[in-house]
Amino acid sequence: MDPGRQVFTVDLLERYAAKGRGIITCMAAGNDVILLGTSKGWIIRHDFGVGDSYEIDLSVGRPGEQSVHRVFVDPGGSHCIAVVVGSGGADTFYTHAKWTKPRVLSKLKGLVVNAVAWNRQQITEVSTKEVVLGTDNGQLHEIAVDEKDKKEKYIKFLFEFTELPEAFMDLQMETTAIINGTRYYVMAVTPTRLYSFTGIGSLEAVFASYLERAVHFMELPGEIPNSELHFYIKQRRAVHFAWLSGAGIYHGGLNFGAQHSSTNGDENFVENKALLDYSKLSEGAEAVKPSSMAVSEFHFLLLIGNRVKVVNRICEQIIEELQFDQTSESISRGIIGLCSDATAGLFYAYDQNSVFQVSVNDEGRDMWKVYLDMKEYAAALANCRDPLQRDQVYLLQAEAAFASKDYPRAASFFAKINYILSFEEITLKFISISEQDALRTFLLRKVDNLAKDDKCQITMISTWASELYLDKINRLLLEDDTAVDNRSSEYQSIIKEFRAFLSDCKDVLDEATTMRLLESYGRVEELVYFAGLKEQYEIVVHYYIQQGEAKKALEVLQRPAVPIDLQYKFAPDLIMLDAYETVESWMATKNLNPRKLIPAMMRYSSEPHAKNETHEVIKYLEYCVHRLHNEDPGVHNLLLSLYAKKEDDSALLRFLQCKFGKGQENGPEFFYDPKYALRLCLKEKRMRACVHIYSMMSMHEEAVALALQVDLELAMAEAEKVEDDQDLRKKLWLMVAKHVIKQEKGAKRENIRKAIAFLKETDGLLKIEDILPFFPDFALIDDFKEAICSSLEDYNKQIEELKQEMNDATHGADNIRNDISALAQRYAVIDRDEECGVCRRKILTVGREHQMARGYISIGPMAPFYVFPCGHAFHAQCLIAQVTRCTNEAQAEYILDLQKQLTLLGGEARNDSNSTLTEESITSMTPADKLRSQLDDAIASECPFCGDLMIREISLPFVLPEEALQVTSWEIKPHTLGNQRTLSLPL
């Protein structure tokens, strides 16, 4: 302990605390509240939380001298139990912080209560819940009080010693909530024994169970002025206990949540038990037993005489002695006792007049040293407050392991030291004893302990560790040549460890440096492994290809992070190494451009292959063309060239006949180069394919000519393909016919019959006269008699059909002439009251404005007019105005232009407006008549009220755009108040 820093300090709290009510006999504290019992039967309460104090007289109504034997207060400072002993016997009182008058517990009349155990987990300000009382005649009672009832709820008898009656000197209780109820733990002490009770249910049920079973106790004989039991409370839960017994201080940990085994009994909730012998407190002199005790987290406060010795609970050493400033009249009796306030974390000492406060000042600050001296390293680390303290613990652990030659363990501890030893000093320790493995361990642990910001140090240390790994691997190989093949050897283990290290440190190792290091040690496999970790896939793939492991190389190339360009770069080597796996990989890879694989496929195709061997390139190209719908001409040309080189041309023909562009608008039907295909097929002598290509290129004559060399049926099929050009079709059939006639080598009469049969296959396209030139000049006409007669009959039928068509045409012309004449004589009857559809004036009434219409000659006194078959009639001038108004601008200008021209020619009158039109008059019309005819077509082709002109007006708006200005002039605009004028009218 640091002597300059006191852990416990003593301060005088109050000099004359009894306030003239006698001398102090007992004391209790809880939650900054202290209760003092006096020799005259008074209780003095000090509440430091609110700064209040008051006195309660418990001797009222009791004869003789009365003294407070014991006083107890709960951890919250609300509930108080006091025992008064006098000539009239003993009485137990209960009082609440809010009460002004205590209540006597009549059922406990005559019993001296020495101990009280509060239910710390469940007690509240308004209710005590279950409280256990221990008496001097060895009985235990249960009591419960609710503040609002102003009296106790019940007082129950729980337990009594029968075998060895002893007074209960102190009690403590803990509860734990479990699934099926509440488990109670009660510890009680007598002058010589420590009892423990536990069970589930109510307190009454727990103690009733001990009627049938033995009570668990620990006996420590010896005399003690005052047997005490204390729990140290941390976060409202007891964590360790101490019993001030005659033999020593019996203490240990408490584990109320442990699963207790049946062999030790249910009461075995005590752990790490120990006994502090009083001889350790006297330093060689006669042992003096403490008269009172208090317990802190790490220390015992023992009252011996007028001093308090502070003993460390862990190392059992006295660390401090506390002295008290007593008055002269109190020195004779000395300090009476100690008590603790677990809630406030304070301790108190008292004599017959004064109260002293013992404060704790960070009692755990030096506990790490205590544990370290005891070599309890884990506990020491748990109590360290700063890195320097932790370094000292690690250093001691490391040096102990180093001294015992446990170098790997020492390295782990050295790696955790950051301040008190430098990196160089530690590494030199291992280098000096040639412990490379321990040095490597130290470096690895050091890297783990460094912060992420120390990138430079991490990289350097990791590189050094890499070299140590490589050195270790080489040394193992030199020691054992068979280590490579032995999987369970240390060599294989260190290889796995090294690879795991590379994987963990791939982001901190310098790529170039590490690769040079691996290369210099000849570790190719580890170099490839590290390259894979650093995504240097080119190195990895190249290595696998050199090893002939195409499948592994392809697996690397198929990773999502691998650039697609590596597929194209290594494609030639991979397809030569394993064509099947390579093509399968290509087919499984998305976004692969087959065009860039053409060099690799051509290299594979140039090599000889067995007849029955599957051509992998053809398989891949077919996949691209049919499944991926690839349109690249290079791909199609390559596939076509591979088909052309096969002995069986069926696949080639199927490929040529397939329309790959089907379904595309304005797209080609094929994507290969037909000229290249033709040259290739001619070179490979694939004649049927050549015929198809000629036909596809519309070179039908060449197609038929070549087909005649291969197969007559093929030539006939090619000739039949031409449908839109009858001359070409006939020419092609003539070529076939000539070939048929020239090739026939049977009897002449038989050849003629075959030629006649061939004519029938042409469906009448060829006649006998077309093929006669192909026969020899000396052929007899009798052989063709039947065919010639049949041909003549066909000609005769055609002549008759032409005559009938001519007669039908003549009859139609006559009907047209008659219709024209009938139209000239057509008329309409106008009622005298008939009105014009536009101006609503009568058609037959002479009006000045209609007397002379421009371009028209008036008929008598009437103005020109139009009458339509629907019955509507219009003045000529009104009809022109109506049509020009409703039609489009271009048509209106056309009509007005015709009217203007008619006006200029207006001096020319008609010869006879009502005369019939003859054929001669139609052909000899004057220019004015022609213009009038055009004007009639423009304005009178249909009735403006019944025709399309009226239908189109339905879609026009009521208000036209040019009328917008007129519409706005009719809008009613609201006037603002500012512009209104008020007019005052006199009354």
ChimeraX attribute file (.defattr): number of C-alpha atoms within 10 A of each C-alpha:
attribute: neighborCount
match mode: 1-to-1
recipient: residues
	/A:1	13
	/A:2	9
	/A:3	8
	/A:4	6
	/A:5	9
	/A:6	14
	/A:7	19
	/A:8	18
	/A:9	14
	/A:10	17
	/A:11	15
	/A:12	16
	/A:13	15
	/A:14	13
	/A:15	17
	/A:16	14
	/A:17	21
	/A:18	24
	/A:19	13
	/A:20	10
	/A:21	17
	/A:22	16
	/A:23	22
	/A:24	27
	/A:25	23
	/A:26	25
	/A:27	28
	/A:28	22
	/A:29	28
	/A:30	24
	/A:31	20
	/A:32	20
	/A:33	25
	/A:34	23
	/A:35	24
	/A:36	26
	/A:37	30
	/A:38	30
	/A:39	22
	/A:40	23
	/A:41	26
	/A:42	25
	/A:43	25
	/A:44	21
	/A:45	20
	/A:46	19
	/A:47	18
	/A:48	12
	/A:49	9
	/A:50	9
	/A:51	9
	/A:52	10
	/A:53	13
	/A:54	11
	/A:55	16
	/A:56	16
	/A:57	14
	/A:58	25
	/A:59	20
	/A:60	10
	/A:61	6
	/A:62	14
	/A:63	10
	/A:64	11
	/A:65	13
	/A:66	22
	/A:67	25
	/A:68	27
	/A:69	23
	/A:70	23
	/A:71	27
	/A:72	26
	/A:73	24
	/A:74	26
	/A:75	22
	/A:76	19
	/A:77	22
	/A:78	21
	/A:79	25
	/A:80	18
	/A:81	21
	/A:82	27
	/A:83	23
	/A:84	26
	/A:85	21
	/A:86	19
	/A:87	11
	/A:88	13
	/A:89	13
	/A:90	19
	/A:91	25
	/A:92	26
	/A:93	18
	/A:94	21
	/A:95	22
	/A:96	22
	/A:97	15
	/A:98	10
	/A:99	12
	/A:100	11
	/A:101	13
	/A:102	20
	/A:103	17
	/A:104	19
	/A:105	17
	/A:106	11
	/A:107	12
	/A:108	17
	/A:109	13
	/A:110	13
	/A:111	18
	/A:112	22
	/A:113	30
	/A:114	22
	/A:115	24
	/A:116	27
	/A:117	21
	/A:118	22
	/A:119	20
	/A:120	22
	/A:121	14
	/A:122	12
	/A:123	17
	/A:124	16
	/A:125	14
	/A:126	15
	/A:127	18
	/A:128	22
	/A:129	18
	/A:130	21
	/A:131	20
	/A:132	23
	/A:133	27
	/A:134	28
	/A:135	21
	/A:136	17
	/A:137	16
	/A:138	19
	/A:139	20
	/A:140	23
	/A:141	20
	/A:142	20
	/A:143	17
	/A:144	16
	/A:145	22
	/A:146	17
	/A:147	19
	/A:148	8
	/A:149	10
	/A:150	15
	/A:151	16
	/A:152	16
	/A:153	13
	/A:154	12
	/A:155	19
	/A:156	15
	/A:157	14
	/A:158	18
	/A:159	18
	/A:160	17
	/A:161	13
	/A:162	9
	/A:163	6
	/A:164	8
	/A:165	13
	/A:166	19
	/A:167	21
	/A:168	28
	/A:169	22
	/A:170	25
	/A:171	26
	/A:172	23
	/A:173	23
	/A:174	21
	/A:175	19
	/A:176	14
	/A:177	12
	/A:178	10
	/A:179	6
	/A:180	8
	/A:181	11
	/A:182	15
	/A:183	20
	/A:184	20
	/A:185	21
	/A:186	20
	/A:187	21
	/A:188	24
	/A:189	27
	/A:190	23
	/A:191	23
	/A:192	20
	/A:193	19
	/A:194	22
	/A:195	17
	/A:196	22
	/A:197	21
	/A:198	25
	/A:199	20
	/A:200	17
	/A:201	13
	/A:202	14
	/A:203	24
	/A:204	14
	/A:205	12
	/A:206	20
	/A:207	20
	/A:208	14
	/A:209	15
	/A:210	15
	/A:211	10
	/A:212	8
	/A:213	8
	/A:214	9
	/A:215	15
	/A:216	16
	/A:217	15
	/A:218	12
	/A:219	14
	/A:220	16
	/A:221	13
	/A:222	11
	/A:223	13
	/A:224	18
	/A:225	13
	/A:226	19
	/A:227	23
	/A:228	24
	/A:229	26
	/A:230	22
	/A:231	25
	/A:232	20
	/A:233	19
	/A:234	14
	/A:235	8
	/A:236	13
	/A:237	16
	/A:238	19
	/A:239	17
	/A:240	23
	/A:241	22
	/A:242	24
	/A:243	23
	/A:244	27
	/A:245	28
	/A:246	22
	/A:247	18
	/A:248	21
	/A:249	25
	/A:250	20
	/A:251	22
	/A:252	18
	/A:253	18
	/A:254	20
	/A:255	15
	/A:256	20
	/A:257	11
	/A:258	10
	/A:259	10
	/A:260	14
	/A:261	10
	/A:262	9
	/A:263	7
	/A:264	10
	/A:265	13
	/A:266	16
	/A:267	21
	/A:268	20
	/A:269	18
	/A:270	17
	/A:271	12
	/A:272	9
	/A:273	13
	/A:274	15
	/A:275	15
	/A:276	19
	/A:277	15
	/A:278	17
	/A:279	14
	/A:280	15
	/A:281	22
	/A:282	12
	/A:283	10
	/A:284	8
	/A:285	9
	/A:286	10
	/A:287	13
	/A:288	12
	/A:289	25
	/A:290	26
	/A:291	20
	/A:292	23
	/A:293	27
	/A:294	26
	/A:295	25
	/A:296	24
	/A:297	16
	/A:298	16
	/A:299	21
	/A:300	20
	/A:301	27
	/A:302	25
	/A:303	23
	/A:304	18
	/A:305	16
	/A:306	20
	/A:307	16
	/A:308	23
	/A:309	23
	/A:310	26
	/A:311	22
	/A:312	20
	/A:313	21
	/A:314	13
	/A:315	15
	/A:316	16
	/A:317	16
	/A:318	18
	/A:319	16
	/A:320	18
	/A:321	15
	/A:322	16
	/A:323	13
	/A:324	21
	/A:325	14
	/A:326	21
	/A:327	15
	/A:328	8
	/A:329	10
	/A:330	16
	/A:331	14
	/A:332	10
	/A:333	11
	/A:334	19
	/A:335	26
	/A:336	19
	/A:337	23
	/A:338	25
	/A:339	24
	/A:340	24
	/A:341	23
	/A:342	22
	/A:343	18
	/A:344	14
	/A:345	17
	/A:346	18
	/A:347	22
	/A:348	23
	/A:349	26
	/A:350	27
	/A:351	26
	/A:352	26
	/A:353	22
	/A:354	22
	/A:355	26
	/A:356	21
	/A:357	20
	/A:358	22
	/A:359	15
	/A:360	16
	/A:361	12
	/A:362	11
	/A:363	15
	/A:364	17
	/A:365	14
	/A:366	17
	/A:367	22
	/A:368	24
	/A:369	22
	/A:370	19
	/A:371	20
	/A:372	18
	/A:373	14
	/A:374	13
	/A:375	14
	/A:376	14
	/A:377	19
	/A:378	12
	/A:379	16
	/A:380	23
	/A:381	22
	/A:382	12
	/A:383	19
	/A:384	20
	/A:385	14
	/A:386	9
	/A:387	14
	/A:388	14
	/A:389	18
	/A:390	21
	/A:391	21
	/A:392	21
	/A:393	26
	/A:394	23
	/A:395	20
	/A:396	18
	/A:397	20
	/A:398	24
	/A:399	17
	/A:400	14
	/A:401	18
	/A:402	19
	/A:403	11
	/A:404	10
	/A:405	11
	/A:406	14
	/A:407	21
	/A:408	19
	/A:409	17
	/A:410	26
	/A:411	28
	/A:412	22
	/A:413	23
	/A:414	27
	/A:415	24
	/A:416	20
	/A:417	23
	/A:418	17
	/A:419	12
	/A:420	12
	/A:421	13
	/A:422	11
	/A:423	16
	/A:424	8
	/A:425	9
	/A:426	16
	/A:427	20
	/A:428	12
	/A:429	14
	/A:430	20
	/A:431	12
	/A:432	9
	/A:433	8
	/A:434	11
	/A:435	15
	/A:436	18
	/A:437	17
	/A:438	20
	/A:439	24
	/A:440	24
	/A:441	21
	/A:442	28
	/A:443	26
	/A:444	21
	/A:445	17
	/A:446	24
	/A:447	22
	/A:448	13
	/A:449	14
	/A:450	15
	/A:451	11
	/A:452	12
	/A:453	8
	/A:454	10
	/A:455	14
	/A:456	12
	/A:457	16
	/A:458	23
	/A:459	18
	/A:460	15
	/A:461	19
	/A:462	25
	/A:463	20
	/A:464	15
	/A:465	23
	/A:466	23
	/A:467	16
	/A:468	19
	/A:469	21
	/A:470	22
	/A:471	14
	/A:472	18
	/A:473	20
	/A:474	15
	/A:475	12
	/A:476	19
	/A:477	14
	/A:478	11
	/A:479	9
	/A:480	11
	/A:481	10
	/A:482	13
	/A:483	16
	/A:484	15
	/A:485	10
	/A:486	11
	/A:487	11
	/A:488	10
	/A:489	14
	/A:490	14
	/A:491	22
	/A:492	17
	/A:493	12
	/A:494	16
	/A:495	17
	/A:496	12
	/A:497	13
	/A:498	19
	/A:499	15
	/A:500	12
	/A:501	16
	/A:502	21
	/A:503	15
	/A:504	12
	/A:505	18
	/A:506	18
	/A:507	12
	/A:508	18
	/A:509	22
	/A:510	14
	/A:511	15
	/A:512	8
	/A:513	11
	/A:514	20
	/A:515	18
	/A:516	12
	/A:517	17
	/A:518	19
	/A:519	14
	/A:520	11
	/A:521	14
	/A:522	13
	/A:523	16
	/A:524	14
	/A:525	13
	/A:526	18
	/A:527	21
	/A:528	22
	/A:529	19
	/A:530	22
	/A:531	19
	/A:532	17
	/A:533	17
	/A:534	15
	/A:535	13
	/A:536	15
	/A:537	22
	/A:538	20
	/A:539	15
	/A:540	22
	/A:541	25
	/A:542	16
	/A:543	17
	/A:544	17
	/A:545	18
	/A:546	12
	/A:547	11
	/A:548	15
	/A:549	15
	/A:550	23
	/A:551	17
	/A:552	15
	/A:553	23
	/A:554	22
	/A:555	11
	/A:556	18
	/A:557	23
	/A:558	18
	/A:559	12
	/A:560	9
	/A:561	10
	/A:562	15
	/A:563	13
	/A:564	17
	/A:565	13
	/A:566	13
	/A:567	24
	/A:568	18
	/A:569	14
	/A:570	19
	/A:571	23
	/A:572	20
	/A:573	19
	/A:574	24
	/A:575	20
	/A:576	17
	/A:577	18
	/A:578	14
	/A:579	21
	/A:580	18
	/A:581	16
	/A:582	25
	/A:583	21
	/A:584	14
	/A:585	17
	/A:586	20
	/A:587	16
	/A:588	11
	/A:589	15
	/A:590	10
	/A:591	8
	/A:592	15
	/A:593	16
	/A:594	17
	/A:595	16
	/A:596	16
	/A:597	18
	/A:598	19
	/A:599	13
	/A:600	19
	/A:601	24
	/A:602	14
	/A:603	13
	/A:604	20
	/A:605	17
	/A:606	8
	/A:607	8
	/A:608	7
	/A:609	11
	/A:610	7
	/A:611	9
	/A:612	6
	/A:613	7
	/A:614	12
	/A:615	16
	/A:616	19
	/A:617	23
	/A:618	18
	/A:619	15
	/A:620	20
	/A:621	24
	/A:622	18
	/A:623	14
	/A:624	19
	/A:625	16
	/A:626	11
	/A:627	9
	/A:628	11
	/A:629	12
	/A:630	19
	/A:631	15
	/A:632	15
	/A:633	14
	/A:634	16
	/A:635	22
	/A:636	21
	/A:637	18
	/A:638	21
	/A:639	21
	/A:640	24
	/A:641	17
	/A:642	16
	/A:643	20
	/A:644	24
	/A:645	16
	/A:646	13
	/A:647	11
	/A:648	11
	/A:649	16
	/A:650	14
	/A:651	14
	/A:652	21
	/A:653	19
	/A:654	12
	/A:655	18
	/A:656	20
	/A:657	15
	/A:658	11
	/A:659	13
	/A:660	19
	/A:661	15
	/A:662	12
	/A:663	10
	/A:664	9
	/A:665	7
	/A:666	8
	/A:667	11
	/A:668	13
	/A:669	14
	/A:670	18
	/A:671	18
	/A:672	20
	/A:673	13
	/A:674	17
	/A:675	12
	/A:676	13
	/A:677	20
	/A:678	19
	/A:679	12
	/A:680	19
	/A:681	23
	/A:682	15
	/A:683	12
	/A:684	14
	/A:685	13
	/A:686	19
	/A:687	20
	/A:688	22
	/A:689	24
	/A:690	24
	/A:691	26
	/A:692	22
	/A:693	22
	/A:694	21
	/A:695	19
	/A:696	14
	/A:697	12
	/A:698	12
	/A:699	13
	/A:700	23
	/A:701	19
	/A:702	15
	/A:703	25
	/A:704	27
	/A:705	17
	/A:706	18
	/A:707	24
	/A:708	20
	/A:709	13
	/A:710	14
	/A:711	13
	/A:712	15
	/A:713	12
	/A:714	19
	/A:715	24
	/A:716	20
	/A:717	12
	/A:718	24
	/A:719	26
	/A:720	14
	/A:721	11
	/A:722	17
	/A:723	10
	/A:724	8
	/A:725	9
	/A:726	11
	/A:727	12
	/A:728	15
	/A:729	20
	/A:730	18
	/A:731	15
	/A:732	24
	/A:733	23
	/A:734	19
	/A:735	18
	/A:736	22
	/A:737	21
	/A:738	17
	/A:739	16
	/A:740	18
	/A:741	17
	/A:742	12
	/A:743	10
	/A:744	14
	/A:745	10
	/A:746	10
	/A:747	9
	/A:748	15
	/A:749	14
	/A:750	13
	/A:751	18
	/A:752	19
	/A:753	15
	/A:754	15
	/A:755	20
	/A:756	17
	/A:757	11
	/A:758	17
	/A:759	20
	/A:760	12
	/A:761	11
	/A:762	17
	/A:763	9
	/A:764	10
	/A:765	15
	/A:766	18
	/A:767	17
	/A:768	17
	/A:769	12
	/A:770	13
	/A:771	16
	/A:772	16
	/A:773	10
	/A:774	15
	/A:775	15
	/A:776	9
	/A:777	8
	/A:778	6
	/A:779	13
	/A:780	11
	/A:781	10
	/A:782	10
	/A:783	14
	/A:784	18
	/A:785	11
	/A:786	11
	/A:787	16
	/A:788	16
	/A:789	12
	/A:790	13
	/A:791	15
	/A:792	11
	/A:793	11
	/A:794	11
	/A:795	12
	/A:796	10
	/A:797	10
	/A:798	11
	/A:799	12
	/A:800	10
	/A:801	11
	/A:802	11
	/A:803	11
	/A:804	10
	/A:805	11
	/A:806	11
	/A:807	10
	/A:808	11
	/A:809	11
	/A:810	10
	/A:811	10
	/A:812	11
	/A:813	10
	/A:814	10
	/A:815	10
	/A:816	11
	/A:817	11
	/A:818	10
	/A:819	10
	/A:820	13
	/A:821	14
	/A:822	12
	/A:823	11
	/A:824	13
	/A:825	11
	/A:826	8
	/A:827	9
	/A:828	9
	/A:829	7
	/A:830	13
	/A:831	10
	/A:832	10
	/A:833	11
	/A:834	17
	/A:835	19
	/A:836	21
	/A:837	18
	/A:838	15
	/A:839	14
	/A:840	12
	/A:841	16
	/A:842	18
	/A:843	26
	/A:844	19
	/A:845	16
	/A:846	14
	/A:847	14
	/A:848	8
	/A:849	9
	/A:850	19
	/A:851	18
	/A:852	16
	/A:853	19
	/A:854	19
	/A:855	24
	/A:856	24
	/A:857	17
	/A:858	18
	/A:859	12
	/A:860	9
	/A:861	12
	/A:862	16
	/A:863	23
	/A:864	22
	/A:865	19
	/A:866	18
	/A:867	19
	/A:868	15
	/A:869	10
	/A:870	10
	/A:871	11
	/A:872	16
	/A:873	21
	/A:874	26
	/A:875	26
	/A:876	22
	/A:877	20
	/A:878	19
	/A:879	22
	/A:880	20
	/A:881	16
	/A:882	18
	/A:883	19
	/A:884	20
	/A:885	11
	/A:886	15
	/A:887	17
	/A:888	10
	/A:889	10
	/A:890	9
	/A:891	15
	/A:892	18
	/A:893	13
	/A:894	14
	/A:895	20
	/A:896	15
	/A:897	13
	/A:898	19
	/A:899	22
	/A:900	14
	/A:901	16
	/A:902	22
	/A:903	16
	/A:904	12
	/A:905	17
	/A:906	17
	/A:907	12
	/A:908	16
	/A:909	13
	/A:910	14
	/A:911	7
	/A:912	8
	/A:913	11
	/A:914	10
	/A:915	9
	/A:916	14
	/A:917	15
	/A:918	12
	/A:919	11
	/A:920	8
	/A:921	10
	/A:922	11
	/A:923	8
	/A:924	10
	/A:925	12
	/A:926	13
	/A:927	13
	/A:928	22
	/A:929	17
	/A:930	13
	/A:931	18
	/A:932	18
	/A:933	14
	/A:934	15
	/A:935	21
	/A:936	17
	/A:937	12
	/A:938	18
	/A:939	22
	/A:940	18
	/A:941	11
	/A:942	16
	/A:943	22
	/A:944	21
	/A:945	14
	/A:946	12
	/A:947	11
	/A:948	11
	/A:949	15
	/A:950	14
	/A:951	12
	/A:952	11
	/A:953	12
	/A:954	9
	/A:955	8
	/A:956	9
	/A:957	8
	/A:958	9
	/A:959	10
	/A:960	9
	/A:961	9
	/A:962	8
	/A:963	10
	/A:964	10
	/A:965	9
	/A:966	10
	/A:967	12
	/A:968	9
	/A:969	8
	/A:970	8
	/A:971	8
	/A:972	7
	/A:973	6
	/A:974	6
	/A:975	8
	/A:976	7
	/A:977	7
	/A:978	6
	/A:979	7
	/A:980	8
	/A:981	7
	/A:982	6
	/A:983	6
	/A:984	6
	/A:985	5
	/A:986	4
	/A:987	3
